[in-house]
Amino acid sequence: MVFIDAVSRYVDGVISSESIIDESFSNGNLLEYPQYTRPEEFHGMKVPEVLLSRTS
């Protein structure tokens, strides 16, 4: 699937130029915006603190 995605991007019309610019890794970042796990507790189990932090 990764190969198909990578190759198909070279075909005109498969992906818009705006989408390529907005991709999360286009400017060196690995994520588009901070990703957080919520809720902090689920079915009585707490999510590990590292998954709740705002720093990467």
PDB file of N, H, CA, C and O in Angstrom:
ATOM      1  N   MET A   1       0.811  -1.171   0.000  1.00  0.00           N
ATOM      2  CA  MET A   1       0.000   0.000   0.000  1.00  0.00           C
ATOM      3  C   MET A   1       0.870   1.255   0.000  1.00  0.00           C
ATOM      4  O   MET A   1       0.536   2.249  -0.645  1.00  0.00           O
ATOM      5  N   VAL A   2       1.977   1.204   0.722  1.00  0.00           N
ATOM      6  H   VAL A   2       2.248   0.396   1.246  1.00  0.00           H
ATOM      7  CA  VAL A   2       2.868   2.359   0.749  1.00  0.00           C
ATOM      8  C   VAL A   2       3.447   2.589  -0.633  1.00  0.00           C
ATOM      9  O   VAL A   2       3.537   3.731  -1.083  1.00  0.00           O
ATOM     10  N   PHE A   3       3.837   1.528  -1.311  1.00  0.00           N
ATOM     11  H   PHE A   3       3.763   0.600  -0.945  1.00  0.00           H
ATOM     12  CA  PHE A   3       4.400   1.644  -2.655  1.00  0.00           C
ATOM     13  C   PHE A   3       3.372   2.225  -3.617  1.00  0.00           C
ATOM     14  O   PHE A   3       3.694   3.121  -4.397  1.00  0.00           O
ATOM     15  N   ILE A   4       2.148   1.727  -3.572  1.00  0.00           N
ATOM     16  H   ILE A   4       1.887   0.999  -2.938  1.00  0.00           H
ATOM     17  CA  ILE A   4       1.090   2.231  -4.449  1.00  0.00           C
ATOM     18  C   ILE A   4       0.840   3.709  -4.175  1.00  0.00           C
ATOM     19  O   ILE A   4       0.682   4.492  -5.112  1.00  0.00           O
ATOM     20  N   ASP A   5       0.801   4.100  -2.901  1.00  0.00           N
ATOM     21  H   ASP A   5       0.930   3.464  -2.140  1.00  0.00           H
ATOM     22  CA  ASP A   5       0.595   5.501  -2.548  1.00  0.00           C
ATOM     23  C   ASP A   5       1.733   6.361  -3.087  1.00  0.00           C
ATOM     24  O   ASP A   5       1.493   7.413  -3.679  1.00  0.00           O
ATOM     25  N   ALA A   6       2.958   5.921  -2.884  1.00  0.00           N
ATOM     26  H   ALA A   6       3.153   5.066  -2.403  1.00  0.00           H
ATOM     27  CA  ALA A   6       4.114   6.705  -3.316  1.00  0.00           C
ATOM     28  C   ALA A   6       4.150   6.869  -4.835  1.00  0.00           C
ATOM     29  O   ALA A   6       4.434   7.959  -5.331  1.00  0.00           O
ATOM     30  N   VAL A   7       3.869   5.812  -5.565  1.00  0.00           N
ATOM     31  H   VAL A   7       3.638   4.927  -5.162  1.00  0.00           H
ATOM     32  CA  VAL A   7       3.923   5.866  -7.024  1.00  0.00           C
ATOM     33  C   VAL A   7       2.738   6.631  -7.598  1.00  0.00           C
ATOM     34  O   VAL A   7       2.893   7.396  -8.550  1.00  0.00           O
ATOM     35  N   SER A   8       1.562   6.431  -7.027  1.00  0.00           N
ATOM     36  H   SER A   8       1.436   5.810  -6.254  1.00  0.00           H
ATOM     37  CA  SER A   8       0.366   7.077  -7.579  1.00  0.00           C
ATOM     38  C   SER A   8       0.405   8.593  -7.421  1.00  0.00           C
ATOM     39  O   SER A   8      -0.293   9.300  -8.149  1.00  0.00           O
ATOM     40  N   ARG A   9       1.191   9.102  -6.501  1.00  0.00           N
ATOM     41  H   ARG A   9       1.757   8.528  -5.910  1.00  0.00           H
ATOM     42  CA  ARG A   9       1.306  10.551  -6.329  1.00  0.00           C
ATOM     43  C   ARG A   9       1.930  11.226  -7.550  1.00  0.00           C
ATOM     44  O   ARG A   9       1.759  12.429  -7.748  1.00  0.00           O
ATOM     45  N   TYR A  10       2.640  10.472  -8.355  1.00  0.00           N
ATOM     46  H   TYR A  10       2.779   9.495  -8.194  1.00  0.00           H
ATOM     47  CA  TYR A  10       3.247  11.029  -9.564  1.00  0.00           C
ATOM     48  C   TYR A  10       2.275  11.088 -10.733  1.00  0.00           C
ATOM     49  O   TYR A  10       2.604  11.671 -11.766  1.00  0.00           O
ATOM     50  N   VAL A  11       1.098  10.510 -10.602  1.00  0.00           N
ATOM     51  H   VAL A  11       0.831  10.037  -9.762  1.00  0.00           H
ATOM     52  CA  VAL A  11       0.092  10.528 -11.665  1.00  0.00           C
ATOM     53  C   VAL A  11      -0.758  11.788 -11.495  1.00  0.00           C
ATOM     54  O   VAL A  11      -1.313  12.031 -10.423  1.00  0.00           O
ATOM     55  N   ASP A  12      -0.856  12.584 -12.559  1.00  0.00           N
ATOM     56  H   ASP A  12      -0.405  12.386 -13.430  1.00  0.00           H
ATOM     57  CA  ASP A  12      -1.640  13.817 -12.495  1.00  0.00           C
ATOM     58  C   ASP A  12      -3.077  13.537 -12.101  1.00  0.00           C
ATOM     59  O   ASP A  12      -3.713  12.624 -12.628  1.00  0.00           O
ATOM     60  N   GLY A  13      -3.585  14.337 -11.165  1.00  0.00           N
ATOM     61  H   GLY A  13      -3.069  15.078 -10.737  1.00  0.00           H
ATOM     62  CA  GLY A  13      -4.974  14.234 -10.747  1.00  0.00           C
ATOM     63  C   GLY A  13      -5.237  13.275  -9.602  1.00  0.00           C
ATOM     64  O   GLY A  13      -6.347  13.247  -9.070  1.00  0.00           O
ATOM     65  N   VAL A  14      -4.246  12.487  -9.207  1.00  0.00           N
ATOM     66  H   VAL A  14      -3.344  12.509  -9.639  1.00  0.00           H
ATOM     67  CA  VAL A  14      -4.445  11.530  -8.116  1.00  0.00           C
ATOM     68  C   VAL A  14      -4.533  12.269  -6.779  1.00  0.00           C
ATOM     69  O   VAL A  14      -5.360  11.932  -5.932  1.00  0.00           O
ATOM     70  N   ILE A  15      -3.689  13.261  -6.600  1.00  0.00           N
ATOM     71  H   ILE A  15      -3.017  13.535  -7.289  1.00  0.00           H
ATOM     72  CA  ILE A  15      -3.695  14.046  -5.368  1.00  0.00           C
ATOM     73  C   ILE A  15      -3.516  15.513  -5.746  1.00  0.00           C
ATOM     74  O   ILE A  15      -2.733  15.841  -6.637  1.00  0.00           O
ATOM     75  N   SER A  16      -4.246  16.389  -5.064  1.00  0.00           N
ATOM     76  H   SER A  16      -4.883  16.122  -4.340  1.00  0.00           H
ATOM     77  CA  SER A  16      -4.167  17.815  -5.398  1.00  0.00           C
ATOM     78  C   SER A  16      -2.897  18.425  -4.806  1.00  0.00           C
ATOM     79  O   SER A  16      -2.361  17.929  -3.816  1.00  0.00           O
ATOM     80  N   SER A  17      -2.434  19.489  -5.414  1.00  0.00           N
ATOM     81  H   SER A  17      -2.870  19.892  -6.219  1.00  0.00           H
ATOM     82  CA  SER A  17      -1.201  20.133  -4.936  1.00  0.00           C
ATOM     83  C   SER A  17      -1.402  20.725  -3.544  1.00  0.00           C
ATOM     84  O   SER A  17      -0.452  20.792  -2.764  1.00  0.00           O
ATOM     85  N   GLU A  18      -2.629  21.159  -3.217  1.00  0.00           N
ATOM     86  H   GLU A  18      -3.401  21.105  -3.850  1.00  0.00           H
ATOM     87  CA  GLU A  18      -2.900  21.676  -1.884  1.00  0.00           C
ATOM     88  C   GLU A  18      -2.734  20.582  -0.833  1.00  0.00           C
ATOM     89  O   GLU A  18      -2.243  20.846   0.265  1.00  0.00           O
ATOM     90  N   SER A  19      -3.131  19.384  -1.153  1.00  0.00           N
ATOM     91  H   SER A  19      -3.530  19.169  -2.044  1.00  0.00           H
ATOM     92  CA  SER A  19      -3.005  18.277  -0.210  1.00  0.00           C
ATOM     93  C   SER A  19      -1.544  17.962   0.076  1.00  0.00           C
ATOM     94  O   SER A  19      -1.181  17.660   1.213  1.00  0.00           O
ATOM     95  N   ILE A  20      -0.725  18.031  -0.933  1.00  0.00           N
ATOM     96  H   ILE A  20      -1.020  18.277  -1.856  1.00  0.00           H
ATOM     97  CA  ILE A  20       0.702  17.741  -0.748  1.00  0.00           C
ATOM     98  C   ILE A  20       1.345  18.786   0.159  1.00  0.00           C
ATOM     99  O   ILE A  20       2.170  18.446   1.007  1.00  0.00           O
ATOM    100  N   ILE A  21       0.978  20.042  -0.010  1.00  0.00           N
ATOM    101  H   ILE A  21       0.307  20.318  -0.699  1.00  0.00           H
ATOM    102  CA  ILE A  21       1.532  21.118   0.810  1.00  0.00           C
ATOM    103  C   ILE A  21       1.111  20.963   2.267  1.00  0.00           C
ATOM    104  O   ILE A  21       1.897  21.239   3.173  1.00  0.00           O
ATOM    105  N   ASP A  22      -0.123  20.522   2.497  1.00  0.00           N
ATOM    106  H   ASP A  22      -0.761  20.297   1.761  1.00  0.00           H
ATOM    107  CA  ASP A  22      -0.671  20.405   3.853  1.00  0.00           C
ATOM    108  C   ASP A  22      -0.303  19.107   4.555  1.00  0.00           C
ATOM    109  O   ASP A  22      -0.692  18.918   5.708  1.00  0.00           O
ATOM    110  N   GLU A  23       0.421  18.217   3.919  1.00  0.00           N
ATOM    111  H   GLU A  23       0.737  18.370   2.982  1.00  0.00           H
ATOM    112  CA  GLU A  23       0.746  16.945   4.559  1.00  0.00           C
ATOM    113  C   GLU A  23       1.612  17.169   5.792  1.00  0.00           C
ATOM    114  O   GLU A  23       2.417  18.098   5.847  1.00  0.00           O
ATOM    115  N   SER A  24       1.429  16.303   6.769  1.00  0.00           N
ATOM    116  H   SER A  24       0.775  15.548   6.724  1.00  0.00           H
ATOM    117  CA  SER A  24       2.072  16.504   8.060  1.00  0.00           C
ATOM    118  C   SER A  24       3.596  16.465   7.992  1.00  0.00           C
ATOM    119  O   SER A  24       4.252  17.105   8.814  1.00  0.00           O
ATOM    120  N   PHE A  25       4.171  15.750   7.061  1.00  0.00           N
ATOM    121  H   PHE A  25       3.638  15.229   6.394  1.00  0.00           H
ATOM    122  CA  PHE A  25       5.626  15.637   7.014  1.00  0.00           C
ATOM    123  C   PHE A  25       6.258  16.570   5.991  1.00  0.00           C
ATOM    124  O   PHE A  25       7.472  16.516   5.793  1.00  0.00           O
ATOM    125  N   SER A  26       5.472  17.428   5.332  1.00  0.00           N
ATOM    126  H   SER A  26       4.486  17.471   5.493  1.00  0.00           H
ATOM    127  CA  SER A  26       6.012  18.279   4.278  1.00  0.00           C
ATOM    128  C   SER A  26       6.934  19.375   4.807  1.00  0.00           C
ATOM    129  O   SER A  26       7.807  19.842   4.076  1.00  0.00           O
ATOM    130  N   ASN A  27       6.759  19.798   6.065  1.00  0.00           N
ATOM    131  H   ASN A  27       6.050  19.418   6.659  1.00  0.00           H
ATOM    132  CA  ASN A  27       7.599  20.857   6.613  1.00  0.00           C
ATOM    133  C   ASN A  27       8.527  20.350   7.713  1.00  0.00           C
ATOM    134  O   ASN A  27       9.025  21.145   8.509  1.00  0.00           O
ATOM    135  N   GLY A  28       8.762  19.068   7.769  1.00  0.00           N
ATOM    136  H   GLY A  28       8.357  18.422   7.122  1.00  0.00           H
ATOM    137  CA  GLY A  28       9.676  18.494   8.742  1.00  0.00           C
ATOM    138  C   GLY A  28       9.026  18.005  10.017  1.00  0.00           C
ATOM    139  O   GLY A  28       9.682  17.360  10.835  1.00  0.00           O
ATOM    140  N   ASN A  29       7.760  18.294  10.202  1.00  0.00           N
ATOM    141  H   ASN A  29       7.227  18.818   9.537  1.00  0.00           H
ATOM    142  CA  ASN A  29       7.043  17.825  11.385  1.00  0.00           C
ATOM    143  C   ASN A  29       6.474  16.439  11.132  1.00  0.00           C
ATOM    144  O   ASN A  29       6.137  16.094   9.999  1.00  0.00           O
ATOM    145  N   LEU A  30       6.370  15.661  12.172  1.00  0.00           N
ATOM    146  H   LEU A  30       6.643  15.941  13.092  1.00  0.00           H
ATOM    147  CA  LEU A  30       5.823  14.320  12.007  1.00  0.00           C
ATOM    148  C   LEU A  30       4.325  14.272  12.258  1.00  0.00           C
ATOM    149  O   LEU A  30       3.651  13.342  11.815  1.00  0.00           O
ATOM    150  N   LEU A  31       3.799  15.264  12.964  1.00  0.00           N
ATOM    151  H   LEU A  31       4.346  16.019  13.325  1.00  0.00           H
ATOM    152  CA  LEU A  31       2.368  15.298  13.231  1.00  0.00           C
ATOM    153  C   LEU A  31       1.800  16.635  12.782  1.00  0.00           C
ATOM    154  O   LEU A  31       2.495  17.650  12.809  1.00  0.00           O
ATOM    155  N   GLU A  32       0.552  16.637  12.375  1.00  0.00           N
ATOM    156  H   GLU A  32      -0.013  15.812  12.353  1.00  0.00           H
ATOM    157  CA  GLU A  32      -0.087  17.866  11.922  1.00  0.00           C
ATOM    158  C   GLU A  32      -0.327  18.825  13.081  1.00  0.00           C
ATOM    159  O   GLU A  32      -0.173  20.036  12.922  1.00  0.00           O
ATOM    160  N   TYR A  33      -0.689  18.317  14.204  1.00  0.00           N
ATOM    161  H   TYR A  33      -0.814  17.333  14.333  1.00  0.00           H
ATOM    162  CA  TYR A  33      -0.996  19.110  15.382  1.00  0.00           C
ATOM    163  C   TYR A  33      -0.852  18.182  16.574  1.00  0.00           C
ATOM    164  O   TYR A  33      -0.787  16.967  16.388  1.00  0.00           O
ATOM    165  N   PRO A  34      -0.800  18.707  17.796  1.00  0.00           N
ATOM    166  CA  PRO A  34      -0.639  17.831  18.961  1.00  0.00           C
ATOM    167  C   PRO A  34      -1.721  16.744  19.014  1.00  0.00           C
ATOM    168  O   PRO A  34      -2.906  17.024  18.832  1.00  0.00           O
ATOM    169  N   GLN A  35      -1.306  15.538  19.259  1.00  0.00           N
ATOM    170  H   GLN A  35      -0.344  15.310  19.407  1.00  0.00           H
ATOM    171  CA  GLN A  35      -2.224  14.408  19.351  1.00  0.00           C
ATOM    172  C   GLN A  35      -2.312  13.982  20.809  1.00  0.00           C
ATOM    173  O   GLN A  35      -1.288  13.731  21.445  1.00  0.00           O
ATOM    174  N   TYR A  36      -3.506  13.900  21.334  1.00  0.00           N
ATOM    175  H   TYR A  36      -4.338  14.104  20.817  1.00  0.00           H
ATOM    176  CA  TYR A  36      -3.700  13.537  22.724  1.00  0.00           C
ATOM    177  C   TYR A  36      -4.642  12.346  22.832  1.00  0.00           C
ATOM    178  O   TYR A  36      -5.520  12.155  21.991  1.00  0.00           O
ATOM    179  N   THR A  37      -4.450  11.560  23.861  1.00  0.00           N
ATOM    180  H   THR A  37      -3.736  11.715  24.544  1.00  0.00           H
ATOM    181  CA  THR A  37      -5.322  10.425  24.132  1.00  0.00           C
ATOM    182  C   THR A  37      -6.369  10.862  25.141  1.00  0.00           C
ATOM    183  O   THR A  37      -6.037  11.328  26.232  1.00  0.00           O
ATOM    184  N   ARG A  38      -7.611  10.712  24.780  1.00  0.00           N
ATOM    185  H   ARG A  38      -7.881  10.334  23.894  1.00  0.00           H
ATOM    186  CA  ARG A  38      -8.705  11.044  25.685  1.00  0.00           C
ATOM    187  C   ARG A  38      -9.752   9.956  25.587  1.00  0.00           C
ATOM    188  O   ARG A  38      -9.945   9.417  24.497  1.00  0.00           O
ATOM    189  N   PRO A  39     -10.409   9.616  26.611  1.00  0.00           N
ATOM    190  CA  PRO A  39     -10.327  10.157  27.954  1.00  0.00           C
ATOM    191  C   PRO A  39      -9.085   9.631  28.675  1.00  0.00           C
ATOM    192  O   PRO A  39      -8.467   8.657  28.244  1.00  0.00           O
ATOM    193  N   GLU A  40      -8.732  10.290  29.776  1.00  0.00           N
ATOM    194  H   GLU A  40      -9.234  11.081  30.126  1.00  0.00           H
ATOM    195  CA  GLU A  40      -7.544   9.887  30.530  1.00  0.00           C
ATOM    196  C   GLU A  40      -7.736   8.556  31.239  1.00  0.00           C
ATOM    197  O   GLU A  40      -6.768   7.863  31.549  1.00  0.00           O
ATOM    198  N   GLU A  41      -8.970   8.209  31.490  1.00  0.00           N
ATOM    199  H   GLU A  41      -9.757   8.773  31.239  1.00  0.00           H
ATOM    200  CA  GLU A  41      -9.281   6.933  32.117  1.00  0.00           C
ATOM    201  C   GLU A  41     -10.412   6.285  31.327  1.00  0.00           C
ATOM    202  O   GLU A  41     -11.389   6.946  30.974  1.00  0.00           O
ATOM    203  N   PHE A  42     -10.278   4.976  31.047  1.00  0.00           N
ATOM    204  H   PHE A  42      -9.485   4.438  31.334  1.00  0.00           H
ATOM    205  CA  PHE A  42     -11.275   4.269  30.248  1.00  0.00           C
ATOM    206  C   PHE A  42     -11.506   2.892  30.853  1.00  0.00           C
ATOM    207  O   PHE A  42     -10.573   2.101  30.993  1.00  0.00           O
ATOM    208  N   HIS A  43     -12.734   2.615  31.205  1.00  0.00           N
ATOM    209  H   HIS A  43     -13.492   3.257  31.091  1.00  0.00           H
ATOM    210  CA  HIS A  43     -13.098   1.339  31.835  1.00  0.00           C
ATOM    211  C   HIS A  43     -12.219   1.030  33.045  1.00  0.00           C
ATOM    212  O   HIS A  43     -11.811  -0.112  33.261  1.00  0.00           O
ATOM    213  N   GLY A  44     -11.936   2.075  33.831  1.00  0.00           N
ATOM    214  H   GLY A  44     -12.267   3.003  33.656  1.00  0.00           H
ATOM    215  CA  GLY A  44     -11.151   1.885  35.046  1.00  0.00           C
ATOM    216  C   GLY A  44      -9.655   1.787  34.835  1.00  0.00           C
ATOM    217  O   GLY A  44      -8.912   1.623  35.802  1.00  0.00           O
ATOM    218  N   MET A  45      -9.188   1.884  33.592  1.00  0.00           N
ATOM    219  H   MET A  45      -9.792   2.018  32.806  1.00  0.00           H
ATOM    220  CA  MET A  45      -7.750   1.820  33.309  1.00  0.00           C
ATOM    221  C   MET A  45      -7.254   3.207  32.917  1.00  0.00           C
ATOM    222  O   MET A  45      -7.878   3.888  32.103  1.00  0.00           O
ATOM    223  N   LYS A  46      -6.112   3.632  33.507  1.00  0.00           N
ATOM    224  H   LYS A  46      -5.605   3.080  34.168  1.00  0.00           H
ATOM    225  CA  LYS A  46      -5.548   4.939  33.189  1.00  0.00           C
ATOM    226  C   LYS A  46      -4.616   4.836  31.980  1.00  0.00           C
ATOM    227  O   LYS A  46      -3.877   3.864  31.823  1.00  0.00           O
ATOM    228  N   VAL A  47      -4.672   5.855  31.139  1.00  0.00           N
ATOM    229  H   VAL A  47      -5.273   6.645  31.267  1.00  0.00           H
ATOM    230  CA  VAL A  47      -3.788   5.946  29.987  1.00  0.00           C
ATOM    231  C   VAL A  47      -2.401   6.355  30.486  1.00  0.00           C
ATOM    232  O   VAL A  47      -2.313   7.219  31.358  1.00  0.00           O
ATOM    233  N   PRO A  48      -1.309   5.769  29.969  1.00  0.00           N
ATOM    234  CA  PRO A  48       0.033   6.147  30.408  1.00  0.00           C
ATOM    235  C   PRO A  48       0.273   7.648  30.242  1.00  0.00           C
ATOM    236  O   PRO A  48      -0.148   8.244  29.250  1.00  0.00           O
ATOM    237  N   GLU A  49       0.944   8.247  31.207  1.00  0.00           N
ATOM    238  H   GLU A  49       1.286   7.763  32.013  1.00  0.00           H
ATOM    239  CA  GLU A  49       1.178   9.700  31.222  1.00  0.00           C
ATOM    240  C   GLU A  49       1.868  10.193  29.945  1.00  0.00           C
ATOM    241  O   GLU A  49       1.574  11.292  29.475  1.00  0.00           O
ATOM    242  N   VAL A  50       2.764   9.408  29.389  1.00  0.00           N
ATOM    243  H   VAL A  50       3.003   8.515  29.770  1.00  0.00           H
ATOM    244  CA  VAL A  50       3.486   9.834  28.185  1.00  0.00           C
ATOM    245  C   VAL A  50       2.537  10.058  27.010  1.00  0.00           C
ATOM    246  O   VAL A  50       2.832  10.868  26.130  1.00  0.00           O
ATOM    247  N   LEU A  51       1.417   9.364  26.980  1.00  0.00           N
ATOM    248  H   LEU A  51       1.178   8.707  27.694  1.00  0.00           H
ATOM    249  CA  LEU A  51       0.444   9.542  25.912  1.00  0.00           C
ATOM    250  C   LEU A  51      -0.439  10.760  26.121  1.00  0.00           C
ATOM    251  O   LEU A  51      -1.115  11.209  25.196  1.00  0.00           O
ATOM    252  N   LEU A  52      -0.434  11.289  27.326  1.00  0.00           N
ATOM    253  H   LEU A  52       0.115  10.923  28.078  1.00  0.00           H
ATOM    254  CA  LEU A  52      -1.259  12.453  27.638  1.00  0.00           C
ATOM    255  C   LEU A  52      -0.471  13.760  27.563  1.00  0.00           C
ATOM    256  O   LEU A  52      -1.068  14.836  27.551  1.00  0.00           O
ATOM    257  N   SER A  53       0.842  13.683  27.513  1.00  0.00           N
ATOM    258  H   SER A  53       1.327  12.808  27.523  1.00  0.00           H
ATOM    259  CA  SER A  53       1.655  14.887  27.562  1.00  0.00           C
ATOM    260  C   SER A  53       1.563  15.660  26.244  1.00  0.00           C
ATOM    261  O   SER A  53       1.237  15.096  25.199  1.00  0.00           O
ATOM    262  N   ARG A  54       1.851  16.942  26.316  1.00  0.00           N
ATOM    263  H   ARG A  54       2.115  17.400  27.165  1.00  0.00           H
ATOM    264  CA  ARG A  54       1.788  17.808  25.142  1.00  0.00           C
ATOM    265  C   ARG A  54       3.120  17.889  24.412  1.00  0.00           C
ATOM    266  O   ARG A  54       3.173  18.381  23.285  1.00  0.00           O
ATOM    267  N   THR A  55       4.179  17.424  25.021  1.00  0.00           N
ATOM    268  H   THR A  55       4.136  17.024  25.937  1.00  0.00           H
ATOM    269  CA  THR A  55       5.489  17.479  24.389  1.00  0.00           C
ATOM    270  C   THR A  55       5.762  16.167  23.670  1.00  0.00           C
ATOM    271  O   THR A  55       5.222  15.122  24.031  1.00  0.00           O
ATOM    272  N   SER A  56       6.604  16.236  22.654  1.00  0.00           N
ATOM    273  H   SER A  56       7.044  17.085  22.361  1.00  0.00           H
ATOM    274  CA  SER A  56       6.911  15.009  21.895  1.00  0.00           C
ATOM    275  C   SER A  56       8.231  14.433  22.293  1.00  0.00           C
ATOM    276  O   SER A  56       8.642  13.404  21.757  1.00  0.00           O
TER     277      SER A  56
END
